[in-house]
Amino acid sequence: MANVVTILETTARVGDMVKITYAYKDADGKEKVPDL
């Protein structure tokens, strides 16, 4: 169970990082935003 929880928490953190990076790139230059 502990391993599953850790994986879920890590996935959530990575997801937040991706969202932040995506938002930053979108604000910085929309033509450079990767198509997710």
N, C-alpha and C positions, 0 to 999 in steps of 0.2 A: 504493500500500500504506500509506503513512504516513497518508493521509487516513482510510482505513478504521480503522486502529488508533486514531487520535484520536477518531473517532466512537464506537467501542466503549468507550474509556476514559471519554468524556464521558457516555455512556449509563449506564455502571456508576456513576459518581459521582451522577448525577441519581437513579438508582434507590436508592442509599444514602440520599440526602437525603429521598426520599419515604418510605422505610421509617422513618427517624428521626422525621419529622414525624407519620406515621401512629401510631407507637408513643407519641409524646408526647401526641397528642390522645386516644388510647385511654386513657392513664393519667390524663389531666387530666379528661376527661369523655366517657364512652363514647357518650352520646347525640349528641355533636357530631362523631363520627368519620364522615368521608365514606365512602360505599359505593364501594369501588374495584372 
